[in-house]
């Protein structure tokens, strides 16, 4: 009988120790699940931020490409205009002062009217 009581106490002690370990494991699992959910949320936020950044970089690239193309067009236009100004010759009714004034700055308002 003493052996049975001893075995029974050993089984009860083993079950108590297993139950206590299981309780600790459940707490650890709950913490791990909470952290996993938090990390999943952060990962989704980072993915969305990355997609937004990628879109903004694509828009910036398109804008810079258009700016570069427009700048090239305006640069060619300016070169043609300057080359045309250098080839201006006197015509009937012009004085020598007419050609000399080509290097003089024109007021902005007058420039706007002439365009």
Secondary structure, 3 states (H helix, E strand, C coil): CHHHHHHHHHHHHHHHHHHHHHHHHHHHHHHHHHHHHHHHHHHHHHHHHHHHHHHHHHHHHHHHHHHHHHHHHHHHHHHHHHHHHHCCCCCCCCCHHHHHHHHCCCCHHHHHHHC
